């Protein structure tokens, strides 16, 4: 199957689009492929993309990929907080979810449990 991601917005003009923000995970392209397998156009953008750059693609949703760092590491990739004010639904996977929590003022901490599989979350 041909890769349908593009650096331009041509696909976004004629199809529903999901943007995958790459935080350095080896899975970002796999996530985009799974979205395409669901017959939805997907585009991978770097974590340095601003909320305005993402919104310019008119996506139906944004997926934040995992990544190898801690959100508290010096120089760790961050999500542009303005993304959450854009009205675009955002789904974070692993690091992406931690980046959402950190950007919205939440605490991200080690649980002492394995990072694979289910993890309980407390919303206050």
Buried (B, 14 or more C-beta within 10 A) or exposed (E): EEEBBEEEEEBBEEBBBBBBBBBBBEBBBEBBBBBBEEEBBBBBBEBEBEBEEBBEBEBBBBBBBBBEBEBEEEEBBEBBEEBBEBEBEBBBBBBBBBBBBBBEEBEBEEEEEEEEEEEEEEEE
